Amino acid sequence: MTLNARAQLRRDRERLRELASVALEGLAVCDEAGITTANRSLELLSGMAQAELIGLSLTRLLPGLVLADLPEQEERDAELIDRSGQSVPVRVLRKDIAIGHKRQTVVAFRDQRERLRSEARLRALAFTDVVTGLANRARFGDLLAHHAAALREQNVGLAVLMLDLDRFKFVNDTLGHAMGDELLRKVAARLRSAISEEDVVARLGGDEFAVLLLGVTDAAGPQKIAARIVEAIDRPFLLDGQLIHVGVSVGVAIAPAGGSTDGSRPAELLRNADLALYKAKAEGKGTFRMFEPALAERMLARSRMEADLRRALDVGEFELHFQPLVDVQTGEVTAAEALIRWRHPEQGLIAPADFIPLAEETGLIVPLGAWVLRTACTQAMAWPRAIKVAVNLSPVQFRDDRLPETVAGILKATSLEADRLELEITEGVLLDDEERTLAMLTKLRAIGVGLSMDDFGTGYSSLSYLRRFPFSKIKIDRSFVRLLPDDVESAAIIRAIITMGAGLGMATTVEGIETAEQYAFVAAEQCGQVQGYHVSRPLPSAAFLGFLTGLEAAA
């Protein structure tokens, strides 16, 4: 080799070392004997000094990796063994180069530890609830599927508990989301302490939690844990210096070893636990219920009824009956209450008590209620001008901010005068949010319609409600009428409410009048209106018109 060639070779090697020294990735230049050059990044990655790396066989750093088998310019995952013998995940890349007349190989080492840590963090986030640190819905589903698949090979079963906090929304709305999140974390801690380490607790979202119990041998174990959870969550929580009570409802479904009575498929277990939870909430909350096959049958019937309700709305299976309200002193009909009926093609006439709760729960009460209001106003246009129509409002309808707009629009579309429409509202509606309730009632009164407090005296009655809210009428609940006129206490209550209504300038209607004696009693007490079977049963529209005609003829 000439002097110029040697000088060029030295310059090439020096340039290569300079480039390698500034590279962030570990670099090693290798020949048949081993490593000839290594950069600072490889020293840090391997924990070895330059002097230790020079001459070292590449297989010492990358055991089991044959350099010749590495495709050129294609990254491969590998494990680098550092100075202490620890394994470091890396990706390696090979590139053959010529230095002078000699071919050498440059191997690049890319440290994968941070990438793997980031991926692990992302995986954890994907399967962890960020508020509580519990497993999330996806992770719970994976674990349930895994353990359910192994049931047939095991001698023990598992149980799924579905949990729903009973008053979390109130805490979240009144104390704010930050306090709500803190409450969820405290709930999570109590749930962890109520189960064993091998069991799983997850937050599914909102105020919903789930527990997966493993090693279940009978129903007694899950029942005991469910009771423990109810007791733990029932104890007050200290939040920002305040004692907060929430409570929890729990539904339990069990899959014994080898498959089972409550179902062993994950979706079936979750559905069954949900059905049991639904039962626990329906029976007063703050308790737990076990899944029973009858629950599934009732839920199937409920699903069928919901589908039938939707169809009935579309095809027009609903109809209105009207029950007269008469002036006690004159006997004249002054109003009629619109009462919905469902003429089912297979089951016949269905009373509202059998479908209105489901309509409210599913939200169908909003379009159904609008239909009732529109139909009642339309049919009232065929009555004498002096007769008003009364329509009940569901609490669900009352929570709809568009209600005043809906009422005004229907009155305009049907041409019914606003003062001929009375909207009946139960006392329970008034408890939700007094300020919002007052604003809603004020908007409705501004339209010109009358407002009646329905079922007055059923448990929430307060004189302050009558003074504060713009009601024009009180309807005394039928429960006070049943024992009239003989029951002294019922008579005193009826008398007091009539007197109070008169003092507040409100009309009073007594519902449930079924006998002449009851009619005579309320007439003697100067009640304004009565309603009940003694006057007339609820009548289909045509029959109600006939009833009015008959009264006119008799007069």
C-alpha positions in Angstrom: 0.0 0.0 0.0 1.4 3.4 -0.9 1.9 6.2 1.5 -1.0 8.1 0.0 -3.2 5.1 0.3 -2.3 4.6 3.9 -3.0 8.3 4.6 -6.3 8.0 2.9 -7.2 5.0 4.9 -6.3 6.8 8.1 -8.5 9.7 7.1 -11.4 7.4 6.2 -11.2 5.7 9.6 -10.9 9.0 11.4 -13.9 10.3 9.5 -15.9 7.2 10.4 -15.0 7.5 14.1 -16.0 11.2 14.0 -19.4 10.3 12.5 -19.9 7.5 14.9 -19.1 9.6 17.9 -22.0 12.0 17.2 -24.5 9.3 16.4 -27.3 8.7 19.0 -27.5 5.1 18.1 -24.8 2.6 19.2 -22.4 1.9 16.3 -19.8 -0.8 16.0 -17.4 -1.4 13.1 -16.5 -5.1 12.8 -14.3 -7.3 10.8 -13.7 -11.1 11.0 -11.7 -10.7 14.2 -14.4 -8.7 16.1 -15.1 -5.1 16.8 -12.6 -2.6 15.5 -14.4 0.7 16.4 -17.2 1.6 18.8 -18.9 4.9 19.5 -19.8 6.6 22.8 -23.5 5.6 22.5 -22.5 1.9 22.3 -20.3 2.3 25.4 -23.3 3.8 27.3 -25.6 1.1 26.0 -23.3 -1.8 26.8 -21.8 -0.4 30.0 -18.3 -1.1 28.5 -15.5 1.2 27.8 -14.0 1.6 24.3 -11.0 -0.4 25.2 -13.2 -3.3 26.4 -15.3 -3.3 23.2 -12.3 -3.2 20.7 -11.5 -6.8 19.7 -14.6 -8.1 21.4 -16.6 -10.7 19.4 -20.0 -9.4 18.3 -21.6 -12.6 19.5 -20.5 -11.5 23.1 -22.9 -8.5 22.8 -25.5 -10.3 20.7 -25.6 -14.0 21.7 -27.2 -16.2 19.1 -27.1 -13.6 16.4 -24.9 -14.5 13.4 -23.8 -11.4 11.6 -23.7 -13.0 8.2 -27.4 -14.0 8.6 -28.5 -10.4 9.1 -30.0 -9.0 5.9 -28.3 -5.8 5.0 -30.2 -2.6 5.9 -33.1 -4.5 7.6 -33.7 -4.0 11.3 -34.0 -7.0 13.5 -35.0 -7.3 17.2 -32.3 -8.7 19.4 -31.1 -8.8 23.0 -27.8 -7.0 23.9 -26.0 -8.4 26.9 -24.4 -5.5 28.8 -21.3 -5.5 31.1 -23.3 -6.7 34.1 -24.9 -9.6 32.1 -28.3 -7.8 31.9 -30.4 -8.2 28.8 -31.1 -4.9 26.9 -33.8 -5.0 24.1 -32.3 -3.5 20.9 -33.0 -3.3 17.2 -29.9 -3.9 15.1 -29.1 -2.9 11.5 -26.1 -4.1 9.4 -24.4 -2.2 6.6 -21.3 -3.4 4.7 -18.8 -0.7 3.8 -15.3 -0.5 2.3 -12.5 1.2 4.2 -9.5 1.2 1.8 -9.3 -2.1 0.2 -10.9 -3.9 3.2 -14.6 -4.6 3.6 -16.0 -4.1 7.0 -19.4 -4.2 8.6 -21.1 -1.4 10.5 -23.7 -2.6 13.0 -26.1 -0.1 14.5 -27.8 -0.7 17.9 -31.0 1.1 18.7 -32.1 1.0 22.4 -35.7 -0.2 22.6 -36.2 0.3 26.4 -38.0 3.6 26.2 -40.1 2.5 23.3 -41.1 -0.7 25.2 -41.8 1.3 28.3 -44.0 3.7 26.3 -45.9 0.8 24.7 -46.4 -0.7 28.1 -47.7 2.6 29.4 -50.1 2.8 26.5 -51.2 -0.8 27.0 -51.8 0.0 30.7 -53.8 3.1 29.8 -55.8 1.0 27.3 -56.8 -1.4 30.0 -56.9 0.8 33.1 -59.4 3.3 34.3 -57.6 6.6 34.6 -59.7 7.9 37.5 -59.5 4.9 39.9 -56.6 2.9 38.5 -58.8 -0.2 38.4 -59.2 -2.4 35.3 -61.5 -0.9 32.7 -64.3 -2.4 30.8 -62.0 -3.8 28.0 -59.7 -5.4 30.6 -62.6 -6.8 32.6 -64.1 -8.3 29.4 -60.7 -10.0 28.5 -60.2 -11.4 32.0 -63.8 -12.7 32.1 -63.5 -14.3 28.7 -60.2 -16.0 29.7 -61.5 -17.4 33.0 -64.9 -18.4 31.6 -63.1 -20.4 28.8 -61.2 -22.4 31.5 -64.3 -23.3 33.5 -64.7 -26.8 32.0 -61.1 -27.7 33.0 -61.5 -26.4 36.5 -63.1 -27.8 39.6 -64.3 -24.4 40.7 -66.5 -21.7 39.1 -66.7 -18.0 39.0 -69.2 -15.2 39.7 -69.8 -11.8 38.2 -71.1 -8.9 40.4 -72.4 -5.8 38.7 -72.5 -2.7 40.9 -74.2 0.7 40.5 -73.7 3.5 43.0 -77.1 4.7 44.2 -76.6 8.5 44.7 -73.5 9.3 42.8 -75.1 11.7 40.4 -76.3 13.9 43.2 -72.7 14.1 44.6 -71.3 14.9 41.2 -73.9 17.6 40.4 -73.7 19.3 43.8 -70.0 19.0 44.8 -68.5 19.0 41.3 -66.6 16.5 39.1 -63.4 16.7 41.1 -65.2 15.6 44.2 -67.0 13.0 42.2 -63.7 11.6 41.0 -62.4 11.5 44.5 -65.4 9.6 45.7 -64.9 7.1 42.9 -61.3 6.6 44.0 -62.5 6.0 47.6 -65.2 3.6 46.4 -62.5 1.7 44.4 -60.3 1.4 47.5 -63.2 -0.1 49.6 -64.0 -2.5 46.8 -60.4 -3.7 46.6 -60.5 -4.3 50.4 -63.7 -6.3 50.1 -62.3 -9.0 47.8 -59.3 -11.2 47.7 -56.1 -10.4 45.7 -56.9 -13.0 43.0 -60.3 -11.5 42.3 -60.8 -8.6 39.9 -62.6 -5.3 40.4 -63.1 -2.9 37.5 -64.8 0.4 36.8 -67.0 0.0 33.7 -67.7 3.8 33.4 -69.7 6.5 35.2 -70.8 5.0 38.6 -70.8 1.4 37.3 -68.3 -1.1 38.7 -67.9 -4.9 38.2 -66.3 -7.7 40.3 -65.0 -11.0 39.0 -64.8 -13.6 41.8 -62.7 -16.7 41.1 -62.6 -20.0 42.9 -66.3 -20.0 43.5 -67.7 -23.3 44.9 -71.2 -22.4 45.8 -73.6 -19.4 46.0 -72.8 -18.7 49.7 -69.4 -17.1 48.9 -70.6 -14.6 46.3 -73.5 -13.7 48.5 -71.2 -13.0 51.5 -69.0 -10.8 49.4 -71.9 -9.0 47.9 -73.3 -8.3 51.4 -69.8 -7.1 52.4 -69.6 -4.7 49.5 -73.0 -3.3 50.2 -72.0 -2.7 53.9 -68.7 -1.2 52.9 -70.1 1.3 50.5 -73.0 2.2 52.8 -70.6 3.6 55.3 -70.2 7.4 54.9 -67.3 8.9 52.9 -65.4 11.9 54.0 -65.1 14.4 51.1 -63.7 17.9 51.6 -64.7 17.9 55.3 -68.2 16.6 54.5 -69.7 13.1 55.3 -71.2 11.8 52.1 -73.6 8.8 51.8 -74.0 7.0 48.5 -74.8 3.3 48.8 -74.6 0.6 46.1 -76.9 -1.9 44.4 -75.4 -5.2 43.4 -76.5 -8.0 41.0 -74.8 -11.4 41.2 -74.6 -14.2 38.5 -72.7 -17.4 39.1 -71.1 -19.9 36.6 -70.2 -23.1 38.5 -67.4 -25.4 37.4 -68.1 -27.1 34.1 -70.6 -24.6 32.9 -73.7 -23.5 34.4 -77.1 -22.5 35.8 -76.4 -18.8 35.3 -74.6 -19.3 32.0 -70.9 -19.6 31.4 -70.6 -17.4 28.3 -69.2 -14.0 29.2 -72.0 -12.1 27.5 -74.6 -14.2 29.2 -73.0 -13.8 32.6 -72.9 -10.0 32.3 -76.5 -9.9 31.1 -77.6 -12.1 34.0 -75.7 -10.0 36.6 -77.3 -6.9 35.0 -80.7 -8.3 35.4 -80.1 -9.1 39.0 -78.8 -5.5 39.5 -81.9 -4.2 37.9 -84.0 -6.2 40.4 -81.9 -4.9 43.3 -82.5 -1.3 42.2 -86.1 -1.8 41.6 -86.5 -3.2 45.2 -85.2 -0.2 46.9 -81.5 0.0 46.2 -78.7 -0.4 48.8 -78.9 -4.2 48.5 -77.9 -7.2 46.4 -79.9 -9.7 44.4 -79.0 -13.1 42.9 -79.8 -13.9 39.3 -82.9 -16.1 38.8 -84.1 -17.6 35.5 -87.4 -15.8 36.0 -85.6 -12.5 35.7 -84.6 -13.4 32.2 -88.2 -14.3 31.3 -89.5 -11.0 32.7 -86.8 -9.1 30.8 -87.8 -10.9 27.6 -91.4 -9.9 28.2 -90.3 -6.3 28.9 -88.3 -6.3 25.6 -91.3 -7.5 23.7 -93.5 -4.9 25.3 -91.0 -2.1 24.4 -91.0 -3.3 20.8 -94.8 -3.4 20.9 -94.9 0.1 22.3 -92.7 1.5 19.5 -94.8 -0.3 17.0 -98.0 1.0 18.6 -96.8 4.6 18.3 -96.1 4.1 14.7 -99.3 2.4 13.7 -101.7 4.2 16.0 -102.9 1.6 18.6 -103.3 4.2 21.4 -106.6 5.9 22.1 -107.9 8.4 24.7 -110.8 7.9 27.1 -112.2 10.9 29.0 -113.5 11.0 32.6 -115.8 13.9 33.4 -115.2 16.4 36.2 -118.4 18.0 37.4 -119.3 21.1 39.3 -120.5 19.8 42.7 -123.2 22.4 43.1 -124.7 22.4 39.6 -123.8 18.9 38.4 -122.6 20.3 35.1 -119.5 18.9 33.4 -116.8 21.5 33.5 -113.8 19.5 32.4 -112.7 16.0 31.4 -109.4 14.3 32.1 -107.7 12.6 29.1 -106.6 9.0 30.0 -104.6 7.0 27.6 -105.4 3.4 26.7 -103.5 0.9 24.5 -105.6 -1.3 22.3 -103.2 -4.1 21.7 -104.0 -6.4 18.7 -103.5 -9.6 20.8 -103.9 -8.5 24.5 -106.9 -6.2 24.0 -107.2 -3.0 26.0 -104.2 -2.3 28.2 -104.4 0.1 31.2 -101.7 2.8 31.5 -100.4 1.4 34.7 -99.1 -1.6 32.7 -97.1 0.4 30.1 -96.5 4.0 31.3 -93.6 3.0 33.6 -91.8 1.3 30.7 -92.5 4.2 28.4 -91.0 6.6 31.0 -88.0 4.3 31.5 -87.3 4.1 27.8 -88.0 7.7 26.9 -91.0 6.8 24.8 -93.1 8.8 27.1 -92.0 12.0 25.4 -93.4 11.3 21.9 -96.3 9.4 23.5 -97.1 12.3 25.8 -97.0 14.7 22.9 -99.5 12.5 21.1 -101.8 12.5 24.1 -101.6 16.3 24.3 -102.2 16.8 20.6 -105.1 14.3 20.5 -106.7 15.6 23.6 -106.7 19.2 22.3 -108.0 18.1 18.9 -110.9 16.1 20.4 -111.7 18.9 22.9 -112.4 21.2 20.0 -115.6 19.1 19.4 -116.9 19.9 22.9 -118.8 22.9 24.2 -116.5 25.9 24.8 -117.1 25.8 28.6 -115.6 22.3 29.0 -111.8 22.1 29.6 -109.5 19.2 28.9 -107.0 18.0 31.5 -103.9 16.2 30.5 -101.3 14.5 32.8 -97.7 15.3 32.4 -95.1 12.6 33.2 -92.0 13.7 35.3 -89.9 12.7 32.3 -91.8 15.1 30.0 -91.5 17.8 32.7 -87.7 17.5 32.5 -87.7 18.3 28.8 -86.8 22.0 28.4 -88.8 22.0 25.1 -92.1 21.3 27.0 -93.4 24.9 26.9 -92.6 25.2 23.2 -94.3 21.8 22.6 -97.5 22.9 24.5 -97.7 26.2 22.7 -97.1 24.6 19.3 -99.9 22.0 19.9 -102.4 24.7 21.0 -101.6 26.7 17.9 -101.9 23.6 15.6 -105.2 22.5 17.1 -106.7 26.0 17.6 -107.6 25.2 21.2 -107.7 28.2 23.4 -105.0 28.0 26.1 -107.4 28.6 29.0 -109.2 25.4 28.0 -106.2 23.2 28.7 -105.2 22.1 32.2 -101.9 20.3 32.8 -101.8 17.9 35.8 -98.5 17.6 37.6 -97.7 15.2 40.4 -96.1 16.4 43.6 -93.0 14.3 43.1 -92.0 16.5 40.1 -91.5 19.4 42.5 -88.8 17.7 44.5 -86.2 17.5 41.6 -85.0 21.0 41.3 -87.2 23.8 42.8 -85.7 26.6 40.8 -86.0 24.8 37.5 -89.5 23.7 38.4 -90.5 27.2 39.2 -89.1 28.5 35.9 -90.9 25.7 33.9 -94.2 26.3 35.6 -94.0 30.0 35.1 -93.3 29.5 31.4 -96.3 27.2 31.1 -98.6 29.6 33.0 -97.4 32.4 30.7 -98.9 30.4 27.8 -102.3 30.7 29.5 -102.9 27.1 30.5 -104.1 26.0 33.9 -101.8 24.0 36.2 -103.2 21.4 38.7 -101.3 19.7 41.5 -102.3 16.1 41.0 -102.6 13.4 43.7 -102.2 16.1 46.4 -101.5 14.6 49.9 -99.7 11.5 48.8 -96.6 12.1 50.8 -94.7 15.2 49.6 -97.4 17.9 50.2 -96.1 21.2 51.5 -97.9 24.4 51.9 -94.8 26.2 50.6 -95.2 24.4 47.3 -98.7 25.9 46.9 -97.5 29.3 47.9 -94.5 29.3 45.7 -95.6 27.6 42.5 -98.3 29.0 40.2 -100.9 26.3 40.5 -104.5 27.1 39.8 -106.1 23.8 41.2 -105.5 21.1 43.8 -106.6 17.6 43.1 -107.1 15.6 46.3 -105.9 12.1 46.0 -108.5 9.3 46.0 -106.7 7.5 48.9 -108.3 10.1 51.3 -111.8 9.5 49.8 -112.0 5.7 50.1 -113.2 5.7 53.8 -115.5 8.8 53.5 -117.8 9.8 55.1 -117.4 7.5 58.1 -113.6 7.8 58.8 -113.1 10.9 61.0 -109.4 11.3 60.1 -110.0 11.2 56.3 -112.9 13.6 56.7 -110.7 16.1 58.6 -108.0 15.9 56.0 -110.4 16.5 53.1 -112.0 19.4 55.0 -108.6 21.0 55.7 -107.4 20.8 52.1 -110.6 22.3 50.7 -110.3 25.1 53.2 -106.7 25.7 52.5 -107.3 25.7 48.7 -110.1 28.3 49.1 -107.8 30.4 51.3 -105.1 30.4 48.5 -107.6 31.2 45.8 -107.3 27.7 44.2 -110.0 25.5 42.9 -110.3 22.0 44.5 -111.2 18.7 42.9 -111.8 15.5 44.8 -110.9 12.4 42.9 -112.3 8.9 43.4 -115.9 9.7 44.3 -117.7 6.4 44.0 -120.8 6.7 46.2 -123.6 9.2 46.7 -122.6 9.5 50.3 -119.0 10.6 49.3 -120.5 13.0 46.8 -122.8 14.5 49.4 -120.0 14.9 51.9 -117.6 16.9 49.6 -120.6 19.0 48.4 -121.4 19.9 52.0 -117.7 21.0 52.4 -118.0 23.3 49.4 -115.6 21.4 47.2 -115.6 22.8 43.6 -115.3 19.7 41.5 -115.6 16.0 41.8 -114.4 13.1 39.6 -115.0 9.4 39.9 -117.1 6.4 39.0 -120.2 7.9 40.8 -120.2 10.5 38.0 -118.9 8.4 35.2 -116.2 5.9 34.3 -113.6 7.0 31.7 -115.3 6.9 28.3 -114.0 6.6 24.7 -114.2 9.8 22.8 -117.5 9.1 21.0 -119.1 7.8 24.2 -118.0 10.9 26.1 -119.7 13.1 23.4 -122.8 10.9 23.9 -122.6 11.5 27.7 -122.5 15.2 27.2 -125.5 15.0 24.8 -127.4 13.0 27.3 -126.8 15.6 30.0 -128.0 18.3 27.7 -131.1 16.4 26.8 -131.8 15.7 30.5 -131.4 19.4 31.3 
